[in-house]
């Protein structure tokens, strides 16, 4: 039997809407918190850690390699190594699959794979006119030249470029992520009512299973006065209703759209970390694993319908593993948008799509909504883009242990036109 790649355990911060409880924490600080907490809970000497790999999409300008900064802030020795990965929304997957490859190749023995994101602190950027003015001031050598440059200023120079809007837009197809979700809603015939119903279900599941999710969350003292502690996701809404969701106006297509802020995920802050090593190394250290990465896949598709990426990745990962969808205890499809998840479910069950796009004789399988995102998803919990893939893995492995089941499949869409999927196996 081959020496499997084990995920020993993991931890995450609460996921908090941008501008709320975690707004005072940088991405590097959030990353350092989960690294330190993970090592302390497992009583692991930091000298055992060969490398830290962390996903981050909005890498802070003051922490160019945020994984390295977070690792050193967490107290890891200077001789340890670290690097940051970015596969947009799958960055938290990428850290795990990169760690898998490093460990499988024998390059590393012990790796912390995680993700960190402070979407609150994605900056506003000076526009091109203001940037040119500053450049002109720097080139000016005389007082007259400086005055002439200053007098060229116009009020519209102060109109900022909103970094988070740029980051959530695709430069190739020219659409933002919400517009790609609108494309899927139209292509798959998904109604506003269906999207709102799915969003409500996400909130209700997250609230119903909040006690279970607490098992994976560390408490974070809230800056700047540290007079309170945040220890729960603040996205799930008590009392959310279809009536309240129906009142929200379409956000990305004001005239005929169906995607709203209520049936899409919120902008979120958070961090997560997983400890990975070979099964034999875990046994040597006396660490019982949570589970194993059985197989994984990334696939590409048109950026205009990037939300359908999970369908392609799920098809491939099942083929690679020789497994079927009905062998999965449950399936996670990250909830960037309700329209996108419902579109994925529709196409997973479509014989026509399977034959045309996936090279299959029939549909991937049947995916009942009761078996999908069983503890709620990103519409309720939030989606810190560099972190979510990591959270999906952590939540799924702990859920497999609670159920005593063997396999789960986690997947997500990736801005820019990709999909990622991982099959996880519970440790006996």
N, C-alpha and C positions, 0 to 999 in steps of 0.2 A: 504494500500500500504506500502511495507517495506521501511525502511529508507536506500536509496541507498548510495553506496560509491562514493563520488564525487571527480573528479579531478578539482580543482578550476582554476588553471592556471599553466603555466610553462615557463621556459626560458632555453636557452642553449647558450654556447659559439659558435663562428664559429667552424666548423670542419676544421682543417688544417693538411696537410700532415706532417708526422713526419720530424723533422729537419727544419721546416719552422717557420711561425709566432709565434707559441705557444711553441717553443722548450725551452724557458727559464722558463716555468711554470711547477712546479711539479704537480702530480695528486691531492695532498691535496690543493694546491693553486687554481687550476682550480675548484675543488669542492667548495671551499669557495666562489669563485666569483659568482657562480650561486645561491648558497644559499642566499648570501647577496642581490644580485640583485632581486631575487624573492620576498623576504620579503619587500624590499624597494618599489618595483613597486606596491605591493598590500597594502602597509602601514600596515603590520602585525607586531605586537609586538613579538619579539623572545621568550618572556616568554610564549606565547600561544603554542609553538611547543613542543610536548611531546617527539618526537623522530625523528632522521634523519637516514634514511636507504639508503645507496649508494652502487651501484654495482661497482666493480673494479676487473679486472682480474690480472693485473700485480701490485699487492699491493706493494707500495714502502717499502723497508726495514726500512727506517727511520720513517715511519708512519704506524706502524703495524695495527692499526685500522683506515684506512684513513678517514672513515666517521666521526669518532669522532674528528680527528684532523681538518678536514675541517669545521665541525660545530663550534668548538671553535674559529678557525681562522676567521670565519664569524661573530663572536660576539654573538653567542647563549650562554645563561646562562649555568654555570657549572652544574646546576641541571638537565639540559636536558640530554637525552640519545641518543646514536648513535651506530650503528653497520654496518659492511660492509658485503655484500653478494657477492657470486661468483657462477654463473651458466654459466661460460664461456661466450659465445657470447650473452646469454640471461640474463646477470647480471642486465641490465637495466630494463628488464621485472621483474626479481625476486624482485627487490626493490619495485616495484609497487604492485605485488601480495602479497608480505610479508606485506606491509603496509595495503593492503586490508584486510588481515586476522587479523592483529592487531586491526584495527578500527572496523571491523565487530564483533569481539569478545568482544569489549568494553575495551580492554586493553589500547588503545590509542584513543585520540580524534582528534589530529592534527599531521600529519606526513609529513615530506618532504622526498619524494622518488626520488632518482636520480642515477646518474652514473658519474664516472670520470675516465679518463685514459690519461696518458702521455706515449705513446708508444715510443716517442723519448728517454725517460729516462729509458727504460728497460735496465738493465746493461749488460755489458760483464762480464763473470764470469771466474775466474781462473779454469784451468782444474785440473784433479785429481793429476797429477804429481806435479804441482806447489803448490797445497794445501798441499800435503804431505811434500814438502820441507819446507814450512812455519811451519808446525806442528813440523817437525824435529828441526828447529831452536829454537822453543819455548821450546822443551824438552832438548836441549843441555845445559849442565851445565858448561862446560869448553871451553876455547878458541879453543882447538884442536877439540873438538866435533863440534863446530860451523863451523870451517874451513872445516872439512870433509863434513859436510852437504852442505855447499856452493859450494864445488868443485863437488858435485854430479849434479849440475845444468846443464841442456842441453837446447839449444835454443828452442826446440819444447815445452818446459814447458810454454813458453809465448803465445802459440797458444790459444786464448780465446774460451770459449763456448759462442755463441751468444744467449743471453737470449730470444730475440723475436722469434728466430727460434725454440728454445726448447718449448716455449709457444704455438707455432702454430703447434706443432707436437703431435700426439697421442701416448702415451706410451704403449697402449694395442695392437693396430693393427700395430704400427710401421710406420704409414704413416703421412706425413704432410697434412695440409688442402688442399693444391693444388692438391696433389695426389688423395685425395678422390674426388675432383671435376673431375679429369681425369677419375676416375672410373665411375662417373655418365654420363659423356659425351659418354663413350664407351657403357655403359649399355643402354642408351636411344637413341643412334645414333645421338647425337647432333654434328653438324659440326663446324669447326672453323669459317666459314662464318656466321653462325647463332649466334654464341657467339659474334663476333665482331659487327654485326648489333645490337644486344641487347645492347652492351656496348655503341655504338654511340647514341642509343635512350636515354639511361640514361643521358648522357651528355647533349643532346639537351633539354630534359625535364627539367633538373636542371637549365640550363641557361634560358630557356623560363619562368620559374616560380621563378626566383631568387628574384624578388620583393615580392612575396608572402612569401617566406621563411624568408625574412628579419624581418617579424613580430614576429618571435620566437627567434631571435638572439640578444644577447647583444653585445655591443662594448667592446673590450678588448684592453687596452693600451699595446703596444708591449715592452717587456723588451729587453735589460736592461736600455735603455735611455728614454723610454716612449715618444719618439718623433713622433711616428705614432700610429694609431689605426687600429686594425683588426676587421672588422664588417661583413665579408662575408666568406662563405666557399671557400677555394682556390683550391678545387679539380676539379670542372667542367672546361673543357678545351674549350676555344673559338677556333673554327676552327678545331676541331677534325674531322677526316675523316676515312672512311673505308680503304682508301689507306694507311694512316699512321698506322692504327691498324694492317693491313695485313703485314706490314714490321717487326713487333715484333716477336721474336722467342719464341717458347714454353719454359716455364720457369721450369716446374716441371717434364716434360718428354721430354727431349731434342730430342729424336729420332722420336717419333711418336705422341707427345702430341698436344693438341689444346688450352690449357689454358696458357694465357700470362699475363704479368703485365697490359696489356691494357684491357682485359676482366675480370679482377679480381679487387677487392677493394684495395685501397692503405692503408698502415699503417698510422694511423691517431691519432691526439691528440684532446681532447675535453672534455666537461662536460655538464650535463643537470640536471634539477631539476623540480619536480612537487609538488604542494601543494595538499594534500589529506585530506579529512574529510568526515563525514556523511553529507548527503544533509541537514538535519535539523540544523547541526552545521554551515554550510555555510550560511543558511538563517538567523540564529541567529547573525552571524557576518556581514551580509549584503554583502556577496560575491557571485555573480552569478557564478555558475559552468560552466566550459567548457563542461563537459560531465561526463559519468559514465562508470565504468567497468561492463559490463553485464555478461561476462563469460570468463573463461580462462582455458587453458590446457597445460600440458607438457607431451610429449611422448618420449619413447626411441626406438632406432633402432640400426643397426650395425654401429659402428664407421667408417667402410670402406666407407660408403655412407652417412655420417652424414648430407650432404647437402639436403637430401630428408626429413629430420625431419619435416619441415612445413606441408607436406602432411598428416602425421599421426596426428599432433596436430590440424590442421584445421578440419580434419574429426571428431575428438573427441569434439572439442569446439562447432561445429555446432550441434552435437547430444545432448550435454549437454544443449544447449540453446534452442533447438527445432526450430532452424532457418535453412534456406537454403542459399547457396552461392549467389544466385541471389538476395537475400534481402540486400546484401552489396552494398553500393554506389561504393566502390572501395576496393581493396585488396592490402596490402603491404606484399611482401616476400623479406626479406632483401637480398641485392645483395652481398653476399660474393663472388660469382663467377657467371658469366653469365650462365655457364653450369648447375650449381645447380638450378638456378631459372627456366630455361627452362625445366629442368628435372622435377621439381615440377609441373609446368603447365601441362606438358604432362601426368603425373600420376594422377593429380587432375581430368583430363578429361577422364581417362581410366576406362572403365567398368571392364576389366580383373583384373587390379590392385586392384580396389575397392573390388571385390569379394574375391581375393586371400589374400590380406593383411589387409583390413580394416573392414571386416565383413559387407559390404554393398551389396545391390542387384545390384546397378549400380554406376556409377561414382559420385564423390562428386558434380560435376557440370561443367559448362562452365566458363572459365576464359579468356576473351578477353584481349589481351595485352594493349588495350586502357584503360582498367579498372585496370591495374596493375601498381603499383609504379608511380602514376600519376604526382608526382613532381620530378621524378628522384629518384635514389637510391644510394646505397653505392659505386657502381663502380665510380660514379661521386663525390658524397658528402663525401665519406670516411666512415670508420668503426672503430672508437675507441671502442674496443670490449666490455668494461664494460658500455658503454654509449648508444649504438645504439638502444637497445630496448626502452629506455626512449625517445629518439628522435622520433622513429616511432610513439609512442603514442601521443606525443605533436603535431607533424606535422599532424597526422590523425585527431585529434580533431579539430584543427584549420581549416583543409580542410573541414570537415563536416559542420562547421559554415559558411564557404564561400559558400558552395553549398546549404545549407539549407536542407541537407539530414539527415537521422536518424542514420544509422549504417555503420560501417566500420570494417574490420578485418585486424589486423596486425600480422605478424608472422616472425619467423626467424629460421634458422638452428643453431645448437649448437655443437661446437666441442666436440668430445667424443661420439657422437651418440645420440642426443636428438633433439627435436623440440619444439617450444613454439608458442602459438597463443592466442590472446586476441580479443574479440569482444567489441567494444566501441560504446556507445550510446550518441548522441548529447543531451545536455540539451536544453529544449524548450525555 
